[in-house]
């Protein structure tokens, strides 16, 4: 191990000595709760927890292990054993002082469950479907039975309330059966197995385990609150939980999306969306408490709904995760470690029982998951990988144990035993899972799927989240709305329609609903969704009217996380090589990709065509590939035809470099376009034009074929006005059919002409 890894830990003794001296001085001044001690405790837990977490990550272990170990080192297990007076000075057991740091930890539990829910991919669960559900049920029943049996035979001395042994046994069964989806997902992702069949099944099974586990914990919490097995209270908790889940995943899903979107689009204060997410979490946690189950269920479900929202931009996601990971996680897991006194394991009986608990937990979960994998259709090696992954308890186990301790189901010694089991199983899982996954072969079907997904991951359309449609009241705007609807319908993107014409407010109010741009977008999107194999859901469309100068309006919208601006206005070009002033003003305030629509020919009379016959020029450049991707997507969505033409990227006709090498390169580019179309089941016709200037070749193809839309991927050219180069300008002005220019987000220096 590098000495640099030990530096954070080397600072701990110095920090402890200084904090202890200050704590002793502070303790002599006041007998009540101290804000100084609260800050000192928090600083120590964060510093030591993050430092050890860094070391754990570098040796291939989850950072949560380091945060747990930090609490154990700072607690009675080590620090309290070496220097008890100092440990008591920093972490006094007075109820008032303990309640202050416990409050942070309890809120931290909710935030951790919010984060876990945000990482829960329901689409992944749906994709692997019945196999993951069958595996999860088998993987829960076996360890649950083992844990329940262990709880029935535990000595009375280990139970805080021996008369409530049934509740304790149910709790033990749940504690032994649940897995840590966060730890499992981290290791599977690290091994690049997240998209492999077995990786998806492992993560989906962990998600189902977590979900079922939290529902069971919620019911047990209700039982513990009643003190006895009251059928009426249990029925209330179960029915309340089912009703809560049903409402959350129907009405609640839509409500959460609308609230996040409203906050993102209308509030100007910093971190407005994060505030709304925290409020949603708090409200749903309170609702679950009111129906008699634990607040963690509400926070977990809130996280799932937030994670599914398409308005959750990467910046918001990272900001929220950063707050939870850097502050609340080390504090919560550090306090859990503080509560675990490993010195009690010096008792041979407790040590033996802890070892038995680890064995039963491991054998039960490993065996149940292995049997479930076999019954679910996995082969032996895949079942071994699944069983290895499911055996990690990690953060989930510690949260459950903390809840059990707080509601009086677990004693202090039993809590320590469960935390020890969580540490041992979690540290054993990564090397076991890595060994099981290493060299696992894949079949042809899986290989093809992975290649397709890798291609989509690097693509443009697959990574779109939020298109913005800027339109006036022209025919071109209607055609642009149709184009935006086709793009949105493929993946269910939410679309924002921004009216930028004069008197936009009055026009929005007065326009017939059937003719509105919103209706056009929805109709096109619904047509695509109905013809698609994927469940994209309905496309959400909202409308906003221009309230200020055009540039200021676009600048305000650009800050809301849109990743494509579709422009449809009456006048596209001005004199010479210039775009209309309105389009230039829009482009100047939007740094992301643009899609400029120019309706011509029959689309001026029929702006809502039933099909699109598209021509896309390709040259092998990145921007031409983006244009080809949009063209393929529109062809698939619009049920039309697609022609691909190769055009040279230079006007130097004399540079006819060796015919065989040139043709080989050009044929390869056309083959790439054909492969792209084949991935989306789109038939194409290819044309090779090597002896013409690019614009001449494109215009010639338009004149000799029946295409009605040209889609061109173009680069922004740096300059004092908006420009995409001479080729794009010539096609835009001289084409007799509609043109769609799809630009890159950043401007480049002018060089060779590109298609």
C-alpha positions in Angstrom: 0.0 0.0 0.0 1.3 3.5 -0.8 2.2 5.6 2.1 0.0 8.4 0.7 -3.0 6.2 1.6 -2.0 6.3 5.3 -1.8 10.1 5.5 -5.5 10.7 6.2 -5.4 8.1 9.0 -2.1 9.6 10.4 -3.9 12.9 11.0 -6.5 11.2 13.2 -4.4 11.0 16.5 -3.6 14.7 16.2 -7.3 15.6 15.5 -8.4 13.4 18.4 -6.0 15.0 20.9 -6.9 18.6 19.8 -10.6 17.8 19.9 -10.3 16.0 23.3 -8.6 19.0 24.9 -11.2 21.4 23.4 -14.0 19.1 24.4 -12.8 18.9 28.0 -12.6 22.7 28.2 -16.1 23.0 26.7 -17.4 20.4 29.0 -16.2 22.4 32.0 -18.1 25.4 30.9 -21.5 23.9 30.4 -23.5 21.0 31.5 -26.2 21.1 28.8 -26.0 20.1 25.1 -23.0 21.7 23.3 -23.0 23.0 19.7 -19.2 22.8 19.8 -19.4 19.0 20.6 -21.9 18.5 17.8 -19.5 20.2 15.3 -16.5 18.3 16.7 -18.3 15.0 16.4 -19.4 15.7 12.9 -16.0 16.8 11.8 -14.3 13.7 13.2 -16.9 11.3 11.7 -16.6 13.0 8.2 -12.8 13.2 8.3 -12.1 9.7 9.5 -14.9 8.2 7.6 -14.0 9.7 4.3 -10.3 9.0 4.8 -10.9 5.3 5.5 -13.5 5.2 2.8 -10.9 6.4 0.3 -8.5 3.7 1.4 -11.2 1.0 1.2 -12.1 2.1 -2.4 -8.4 1.9 -3.4 -8.1 -1.7 -2.2 -11.4 -2.7 -4.0 -13.9 -2.4 -1.1 -17.0 -0.2 -0.9 -16.4 3.2 0.9 -19.2 2.4 3.3 -16.9 -0.1 5.0 -14.4 2.7 5.8 -17.2 4.8 7.2 -18.4 2.0 9.4 -14.8 1.2 10.5 -14.4 4.9 11.3 -17.2 4.7 13.9 -15.9 1.5 15.3 -12.4 3.1 15.7 -13.8 6.2 17.3 -16.2 4.2 19.6 -15.7 2.0 22.6 -14.2 -0.8 20.5 -10.8 1.0 20.1 -10.7 4.7 21.1 -12.8 4.1 24.1 -10.7 1.2 25.1 -7.4 3.0 24.7 -8.4 6.4 26.1 -11.9 6.1 27.7 -12.0 9.6 29.2 -11.2 11.3 25.9 -13.8 9.1 24.1 -16.5 10.0 26.6 -15.5 13.7 26.4 -16.0 13.8 22.6 -19.0 11.4 22.5 -20.8 11.8 25.9 -23.8 9.6 26.5 -26.0 12.4 27.9 -29.4 12.1 26.2 -29.5 15.7 25.2 -26.1 15.7 23.5 -26.7 12.3 21.8 -30.1 13.5 20.5 -28.4 16.3 18.5 -26.1 14.0 16.5 -28.8 11.4 16.3 -31.1 13.9 14.6 -28.6 14.3 11.8 -28.3 10.6 11.5 -32.0 10.0 11.4 -32.4 12.5 8.6 -29.4 10.8 7.0 -31.3 7.5 6.9 -34.1 9.2 4.9 -31.6 10.7 2.5 -29.8 7.4 2.1 -33.0 5.7 1.2 -33.8 8.5 -1.2 -30.5 7.9 -2.9 -31.1 4.2 -3.0 -34.4 4.7 -4.6 -32.9 7.1 -7.2 -30.5 4.3 -8.2 -33.3 1.8 -8.5 -34.0 1.2 -12.2 -37.5 -0.1 -12.6 -37.0 -0.4 -16.4 -34.2 -2.9 -15.7 -36.5 -4.9 -13.4 -39.2 -5.0 -16.2 -36.7 -6.0 -18.8 -35.5 -9.2 -17.0 -39.0 -9.7 -15.7 -40.1 -13.0 -14.3 -36.6 -14.5 -13.9 -35.5 -11.7 -11.4 -38.8 -12.0 -9.5 -38.5 -15.8 -9.2 -34.9 -15.6 -8.2 -35.6 -12.8 -5.7 -38.4 -14.7 -4.0 -36.3 -17.9 -3.6 -33.4 -15.7 -2.5 -35.5 -14.1 0.2 -37.5 -17.1 1.5 -34.5 -19.3 2.3 -32.5 -16.8 4.4 -35.7 -15.4 5.9 -36.5 -18.9 7.2 -33.0 -19.3 8.5 -33.1 -15.9 10.2 -36.5 -16.5 11.7 -35.4 -19.9 13.1 -32.3 -18.3 14.6 -34.4 -15.6 16.2 -36.6 -18.3 17.8 -33.5 -20.0 19.4 -31.7 -16.9 20.5 -31.1 -16.7 24.3 -33.4 -14.4 26.2 -30.4 -12.3 27.3 -29.9 -11.1 23.8 -33.5 -9.9 23.4 -34.5 -6.5 24.8 -38.1 -7.8 25.2 -38.2 -11.6 25.3 -42.0 -11.5 25.4 -41.9 -10.0 21.8 -39.7 -12.9 20.4 -42.0 -13.2 17.4 -41.3 -9.6 16.3 -37.6 -10.1 16.9 -37.6 -13.3 14.9 -39.4 -11.6 12.0 -36.9 -8.8 12.2 -33.9 -11.2 12.1 -35.4 -13.0 9.1 -35.7 -9.8 7.2 -32.2 -8.7 8.2 -30.7 -11.9 6.9 -32.7 -11.9 3.7 -32.1 -8.4 2.3 -29.2 -7.4 0.1 -27.5 -4.0 -0.5 -28.5 -2.9 -4.0 -26.0 0.0 -3.8 -23.0 -2.2 -3.0 -24.1 -4.8 -5.6 -24.6 -2.2 -8.3 -21.2 -0.6 -7.6 -19.3 -3.9 -8.0 -21.3 -5.0 -11.1 -20.7 -1.6 -12.7 -17.0 -1.7 -11.9 -16.7 -5.1 -13.6 -18.4 -3.7 -16.7 -21.2 -6.2 -16.3 -24.1 -3.8 -15.8 -25.4 -4.4 -19.3 -24.6 -8.1 -19.4 -27.6 -10.4 -18.9 -26.3 -11.8 -15.6 -25.4 -8.3 -14.4 -28.9 -7.0 -15.1 -30.4 -10.0 -13.3 -28.1 -9.5 -10.3 -29.0 -5.8 -9.9 -32.7 -6.3 -10.7 -32.9 -9.1 -8.0 -31.2 -6.8 -5.5 -33.7 -4.1 -6.3 -36.6 -6.4 -5.7 -35.0 -7.7 -2.5 -34.6 -4.2 -1.3 -38.2 -3.2 -2.1 -39.7 -6.3 -0.5 -37.4 -5.9 2.5 -38.5 -2.3 3.2 -42.2 -3.3 2.9 -41.6 -6.1 5.4 -39.7 -3.7 7.7 -42.6 -1.3 7.6 -45.0 -4.0 8.7 -42.6 -5.2 11.5 -42.3 -1.6 12.7 -46.1 -1.5 13.0 -46.0 -4.8 15.0 -43.3 -3.5 17.3 -45.3 -0.3 17.9 -48.3 -2.4 19.0 -46.3 -4.7 21.2 -48.4 -7.7 20.3 -49.7 -9.4 17.1 -52.8 -7.3 16.6 -54.5 -8.5 13.4 -56.3 -5.3 12.9 -53.1 -3.2 13.2 -51.2 -5.5 10.9 -54.0 -5.4 8.3 -54.1 -1.6 8.6 -50.3 -1.4 8.0 -50.4 -3.9 5.1 -53.4 -2.3 3.4 -52.0 1.2 4.0 -48.7 0.2 2.5 -50.3 -1.3 -0.6 -52.5 1.8 -1.0 -49.5 4.0 -0.6 -47.5 2.1 -3.2 -50.5 2.0 -5.7 -51.1 5.7 -5.4 -47.4 6.6 -5.5 -46.7 4.6 -8.8 -49.8 6.0 -10.5 -50.9 9.5 -9.5 -47.7 10.1 -7.5 -45.4 9.4 -10.5 -47.1 12.0 -12.6 -47.3 14.5 -9.7 -43.5 14.2 -8.9 -42.6 14.7 -12.5 -44.8 17.8 -12.7 -43.4 19.3 -9.5 -39.8 18.8 -10.5 -40.5 20.2 -14.0 -42.4 23.2 -12.5 -39.5 23.9 -10.1 -36.9 23.5 -12.8 -38.7 25.8 -15.2 -40.2 28.5 -13.0 -38.1 29.0 -9.9 -35.0 31.2 -10.2 -33.4 30.5 -6.8 -30.4 28.3 -6.7 -30.9 24.6 -6.0 -34.7 25.0 -6.3 -35.2 21.4 -7.7 -33.1 19.9 -4.8 -35.4 21.8 -2.4 -38.5 20.3 -4.0 -37.0 16.8 -4.0 -36.2 17.1 -0.3 -39.7 18.3 0.4 -41.2 15.4 -1.6 -39.1 13.0 0.4 -40.1 14.5 3.7 -43.9 14.6 2.8 -43.8 10.9 1.7 -41.9 9.9 4.8 -44.5 11.6 6.9 -47.3 9.9 5.0 -45.9 6.4 5.7 -45.5 7.3 9.3 -49.1 8.3 9.6 -50.3 5.0 8.1 -48.3 3.2 10.8 -45.2 2.1 8.9 -41.6 3.4 9.0 -40.6 6.6 7.3 -37.9 4.8 5.3 -40.5 3.3 3.0 -41.7 6.8 2.0 -38.2 8.1 1.4 -37.3 5.0 -0.7 -40.4 5.3 -2.9 -39.8 9.1 -3.3 -36.3 8.2 -4.5 -37.7 5.8 -7.1 -40.1 8.4 -8.4 -37.5 11.2 -8.5 -35.0 8.9 -10.3 -37.6 8.2 -13.0 -38.2 11.9 -13.7 -36.8 13.0 -17.0 -36.3 16.5 -15.6 -33.6 15.3 -13.2 -30.6 16.9 -14.8 -27.1 15.6 -14.3 -26.1 18.7 -12.3 -29.0 18.3 -9.9 -28.4 14.6 -9.6 -24.7 15.1 -8.8 -25.3 17.9 -6.4 -27.8 15.8 -4.4 -25.6 12.7 -4.4 -22.6 14.8 -3.4 -24.4 16.2 -0.3 -25.5 12.8 0.8 -22.2 11.0 0.1 -19.9 13.6 1.6 -21.9 14.6 4.7 -24.8 12.3 5.7 -23.3 8.9 4.8 -20.1 9.3 7.0 -22.1 10.7 9.9 -24.8 8.0 9.8 -22.5 5.0 9.3 -20.0 6.4 11.7 -22.7 6.6 14.4 -23.7 3.1 13.6 -20.1 2.0 14.1 -20.0 4.0 17.4 -23.0 2.0 18.6 -21.3 -1.3 17.8 -19.1 -2.2 20.7 -16.9 -5.0 19.4 -15.3 -5.5 22.8 -18.3 -7.6 23.7 -17.1 -10.2 21.3 -14.4 -11.1 23.8 -17.2 -13.1 25.4 -16.7 -16.6 23.8 -20.4 -17.2 23.7 -21.2 -14.0 21.9 -18.3 -14.5 19.5 -19.5 -18.0 18.7 -23.1 -16.7 18.1 -21.7 -13.9 15.9 -19.8 -16.5 13.8 -23.0 -18.6 13.7 -24.9 -15.6 12.5 -22.4 -14.9 9.7 -22.5 -18.5 8.6 -26.3 -18.7 8.7 -26.7 -15.4 6.9 -24.1 -16.3 4.2 -25.2 -19.9 3.6 -28.9 -19.0 3.7 -28.6 -16.1 1.2 -26.0 -17.8 -1.0 -27.9 -21.0 -1.1 -31.3 -19.4 -1.7 -30.0 -17.2 -4.5 -28.1 -20.1 -6.1 -31.3 -22.2 -6.1 -33.3 -19.3 -7.3 -30.8 -18.7 -10.1 -31.0 -22.3 -11.2 -34.8 -22.3 -11.2 -34.7 -19.0 -13.1 -32.8 -20.5 -16.0 -29.3 -19.4 -15.2 -26.4 -21.8 -15.7 -24.1 -22.8 -12.9 -21.5 -20.1 -13.3 -24.2 -17.4 -13.6 -26.0 -18.8 -10.5 -22.6 -18.6 -8.6 -22.2 -15.0 -9.6 -25.7 -14.2 -8.6 -25.3 -15.9 -5.2 -22.0 -14.1 -4.6 -23.5 -10.7 -5.3 -26.6 -11.2 -3.2 -24.6 -12.0 -0.1 -23.5 -8.4 0.4 -25.5 -6.7 3.2 -23.6 -3.4 3.4 -25.4 -0.2 4.0 -28.9 -1.7 3.9 -28.2 -4.1 6.7 -26.8 -1.3 8.9 -29.9 0.9 8.3 -32.1 -2.0 9.2 -30.1 -2.8 12.3 -30.2 0.9 13.4 -34.0 0.9 13.0 -34.3 -2.3 15.0 -32.1 -0.8 17.8 -34.1 2.5 17.8 -37.5 0.8 18.1 -36.4 -1.7 20.8 -36.4 -4.9 18.7 -32.7 -5.4 18.9 -30.4 -5.3 22.0 -27.1 -3.5 21.9 -25.2 -6.9 21.7 -27.5 -8.2 18.9 -27.0 -4.9 17.1 -23.2 -5.3 17.3 -23.5 -8.9 16.0 -25.6 -7.8 13.0 -23.2 -4.9 12.1 -20.3 -7.3 12.3 -22.1 -9.7 10.0 -22.8 -6.8 7.6 -19.1 -5.8 7.5 -17.9 -9.4 7.0 -20.3 -10.3 4.2 -19.8 -7.0 2.4 -16.0 -7.2 2.4 -16.2 -10.8 1.2 -18.6 -10.0 -1.7 -16.4 -8.0 -4.1 -13.6 -10.5 -4.6 -16.1 -13.4 -4.8 -18.2 -11.6 -7.4 -15.2 -10.5 -9.4 -14.0 -14.1 -9.4 -17.4 -15.4 -10.5 -17.9 -12.9 -13.2 -14.3 -13.1 -14.6 -14.3 -14.8 -18.0 -18.0 -15.4 -18.0 -18.8 -16.1 -21.7 -21.7 -14.5 -23.6 -23.9 -15.9 -26.3 -24.5 -14.3 -29.8 -27.9 -12.7 -28.8 -26.3 -11.0 -25.8 -23.3 -9.9 -27.9 -25.6 -8.3 -30.5 -27.6 -6.5 -27.8 -24.5 -5.1 -26.1 -23.1 -3.9 -29.4 -26.5 -2.1 -30.1 -26.6 -0.6 -26.6 -23.0 0.6 -26.8 -23.7 2.2 -30.2 -26.8 4.0 -28.7 -24.8 5.1 -25.7 -22.5 7.0 -27.9 -25.3 8.3 -30.1 -27.1 11.6 -30.1 -30.8 10.7 -30.1 -30.4 8.0 -27.4 -28.9 10.6 -25.0 -31.5 13.3 -25.6 -33.6 14.2 -22.6 -35.3 17.5 -23.1 -36.1 19.2 -26.5 -37.2 22.8 -26.6 -39.3 23.8 -29.5 -39.2 27.5 -30.4 -42.0 28.5 -32.9 -44.1 31.3 -34.2 -47.5 31.0 -35.9 -46.3 30.1 -39.4 -46.7 26.9 -41.5 -43.0 26.2 -41.0 -43.7 26.2 -37.2 -46.4 23.6 -37.7 -44.0 21.4 -39.7 -41.3 21.9 -37.0 -43.7 20.8 -34.4 -44.4 17.7 -36.3 -40.7 16.9 -36.6 -40.2 17.6 -32.8 -43.1 15.3 -32.0 -41.6 12.4 -34.1 -38.3 12.8 -32.2 -40.0 13.0 -28.8 -42.3 10.0 -29.5 -39.4 7.6 -29.9 -38.4 7.7 -26.3 -41.1 9.7 -24.6 -39.2 13.0 -24.2 -41.0 15.8 -22.4 -41.3 18.7 -24.8 -41.5 22.4 -24.0 -43.1 24.6 -26.7 -42.0 28.2 -26.6 -44.1 30.7 -28.6 -41.8 33.5 -29.8 -44.0 35.3 -32.3 -45.4 38.7 -31.8 -48.4 38.8 -29.4 -47.5 35.2 -28.4 -49.7 35.3 -25.3 -52.8 36.3 -27.2 -52.1 33.8 -30.0 -51.6 30.9 -27.5 -54.9 31.7 -25.9 -56.8 32.3 -29.1 -55.5 29.4 -31.2 -57.9 26.5 -31.8 -56.8 23.6 -29.6 -56.9 21.1 -32.5 -54.5 23.3 -34.5 -52.1 24.2 -31.7 -48.4 23.3 -31.9 -48.9 21.3 -28.7 -51.6 19.2 -30.3 -49.3 18.7 -33.3 -46.4 17.5 -31.1 -48.7 15.2 -29.2 -50.3 13.7 -32.2 -47.0 12.9 -33.9 -45.5 11.5 -30.7 -48.6 9.3 -30.0 -48.4 7.9 -33.5 -44.8 7.0 -33.1 -45.4 5.5 -29.6 -48.3 3.4 -30.9 -46.1 1.9 -33.6 -43.1 1.3 -31.3 -42.3 -1.9 -29.5 -41.0 0.0 -26.5 -43.3 1.4 -23.8 -42.4 5.1 -24.0 -45.6 6.3 -22.4 -47.3 9.5 -23.3 -45.3 12.6 -24.2 -45.8 15.5 -21.8 -46.0 18.9 -23.6 -46.1 22.2 -21.8 -46.4 25.7 -23.4 -44.8 29.0 -22.5 -45.2 32.3 -24.2 -42.4 34.8 -24.8 -42.4 37.4 -22.0 -39.4 39.5 -22.8 -37.0 40.3 -25.7 -36.2 37.2 -27.8 -32.6 36.9 -26.8 -33.4 37.2 -23.1 -36.2 34.7 -23.4 -34.0 32.1 -25.0 -31.2 32.7 -22.5 -33.7 32.1 -19.7 -34.8 28.8 -21.2 -31.2 27.7 -22.0 -30.5 27.6 -18.3 -33.1 24.9 -17.6 -31.2 22.0 -19.0 -32.5 21.6 -22.6 -30.2 19.6 -24.8 -31.8 20.3 -28.2 -33.5 23.4 -29.6 -35.8 22.9 -32.6 -36.5 26.2 -34.4 -39.5 26.7 -36.6 -40.2 30.2 -37.7 -41.7 31.9 -40.8 -38.5 33.3 -42.3 -35.3 31.2 -42.2 -32.9 33.0 -44.5 -32.1 36.6 -45.2 -30.1 38.2 -48.0 -26.8 36.7 -49.2 -25.4 34.0 -46.8 -27.2 35.2 -43.7 -29.9 33.6 -41.6 -32.9 35.7 -40.6 -32.2 38.0 -37.6 -34.6 36.1 -35.4 -32.8 32.8 -35.9 -29.4 34.4 -35.3 -30.7 36.0 -32.0 -32.0 32.6 -30.9 -28.7 30.7 -31.8 -26.6 33.3 -30.1 -28.2 32.6 -26.7 -28.3 28.8 -26.9 -25.0 26.9 -26.7 -26.4 23.4 -27.3 -27.3 21.6 -30.5 -29.8 23.3 -32.9 -32.3 21.8 -35.3 -33.3 24.5 -37.8 -36.4 23.5 -39.9 -37.2 25.0 -43.3 -40.4 23.7 -44.8 -40.6 23.8 -48.6 -42.5 22.2 -51.4 -45.4 20.1 -50.5 -44.8 20.6 -46.8 -46.0 24.2 -47.1 -49.4 22.9 -48.2 -49.3 19.8 -46.0 -47.1 20.5 -42.9 -48.4 17.3 -41.2 -47.3 14.5 -43.6 -48.1 10.9 -43.0 -44.6 9.8 -44.0 -41.3 11.4 -44.8 -39.0 10.5 -47.7 -35.6 11.6 -46.4 -32.2 12.3 -48.0 -29.2 12.5 -45.7 -25.7 13.3 -47.0 -22.8 11.6 -45.1 -19.0 12.2 -45.3 -17.7 10.3 -42.4 -17.4 13.3 -40.1 -18.9 13.3 -36.6 -21.6 15.9 -37.5 -22.7 14.0 -40.6 -23.1 10.9 -38.4 -25.4 13.0 -36.2 -27.4 14.0 -39.2 -27.7 10.4 -40.3 -28.8 9.3 -36.8 -31.6 12.0 -36.8 -32.6 10.9 -40.3 -32.8 7.3 -39.3 -34.9 8.2 -36.3 -37.3 10.3 -38.3 -37.6 7.6 -41.0 -38.4 5.0 -38.3 -40.9 7.3 -36.6 -42.4 8.7 -39.8 -42.7 5.4 -41.7 -41.1 6.8 -44.8 -38.0 6.0 -46.9 -34.4 6.9 -46.5 -31.7 7.6 -49.0 -28.1 8.1 -48.0 -25.6 9.9 -50.3 -21.9 10.0 -49.8 -20.4 13.4 -50.7 -16.8 14.5 -50.6 -15.7 16.9 -47.9 -13.4 18.9 -50.2 -14.0 20.9 -53.5 -10.7 19.7 -54.9 -11.9 17.6 -57.8 -8.3 16.9 -58.8 -7.6 15.1 -55.6 -8.8 11.8 -56.8 -6.4 9.8 -54.7 -6.1 6.2 -55.9 -9.4 5.0 -56.9 -9.4 1.8 -54.9 -8.4 3.5 -51.7 -10.9 6.3 -52.2 -13.8 4.0 -53.0 -12.9 1.7 -50.1 -13.2 4.6 -47.7 -16.4 5.8 -49.2 -18.0 2.4 -49.3 -17.1 1.9 -45.7 -18.8 5.2 -44.7 -22.0 4.1 -46.6 -21.8 0.7 -44.9 -21.7 2.4 -41.5 -24.8 4.3 -42.4 -26.4 1.0 -43.5 -25.5 -0.6 -40.2 -27.0 2.4 -38.4 -30.2 2.0 -40.3 -30.3 -1.8 -39.7 -30.1 -1.3 -36.0 -33.4 0.5 -36.2 -34.9 -1.8 -38.8 -34.9 1.0 -41.4 -34.4 0.1 -45.1 -32.1 2.5 -47.0 -30.9 3.3 -50.5 -27.3 4.4 -50.9 -25.7 6.6 -53.5 -22.1 7.4 -54.2 -21.2 10.8 -55.7 -17.5 11.4 -55.8 -16.9 13.7 -58.8 -19.2 16.6 -57.8 -19.0 19.4 -55.3 -20.9 18.4 -52.2 -23.8 20.9 -52.7 -24.1 20.0 -56.4 -24.3 16.3 -55.6 -27.0 16.8 -52.9 -29.1 19.1 -55.2 -28.7 16.7 -58.1 -30.0 13.8 -55.9 -33.0 16.0 -54.8 -33.8 16.7 -58.5 -33.6 13.1 -59.6 -35.4 11.4 -56.7 -38.7 11.7 -54.9 -37.3 12.8 -51.5 -39.2 15.6 -49.6 -36.8 16.3 -46.7 -33.0 16.7 -46.6 -31.4 16.2 -43.2 -27.9 17.5 -42.8 -25.5 17.3 -39.9 -23.6 20.6 -39.8 -20.9 22.4 -37.7 -21.3 25.9 -36.4 -18.6 28.1 -37.9 -17.1 30.7 -35.6 -17.7 34.2 -36.9 -19.7 37.4 -36.3 -22.9 35.8 -37.5 -24.5 32.3 -37.6 -23.0 30.1 -40.3 -22.9 26.4 -41.1 -20.6 26.7 -44.1 -21.1 27.1 -47.8 -22.5 23.6 -48.5 -25.3 23.9 -46.0 -26.1 27.5 -47.1 -26.3 26.4 -50.8 -28.6 23.4 -50.0 -30.8 25.5 -47.7 -31.3 28.2 -50.4 -31.5 26.1 -53.5 -33.3 23.0 -52.4 -36.9 22.6 -53.7 -37.7 20.3 -50.7 -37.7 20.9 -47.0 -34.4 21.1 -45.1 -33.5 20.2 -41.5 -30.1 21.4 -40.3 -28.8 19.6 -37.2 -25.9 21.5 -35.7 -23.2 20.7 -33.1 -23.3 22.6 -29.8 -19.9 24.3 -30.2 -18.6 26.5 -33.0 -15.4 25.5 -34.8 -12.9 27.4 -36.9 -13.7 27.4 -40.6 -11.7 24.9 -42.5 -12.7 22.4 -45.2 -16.3 22.4 -46.4 -18.4 19.7 -44.6 -21.7 18.1 -45.4 
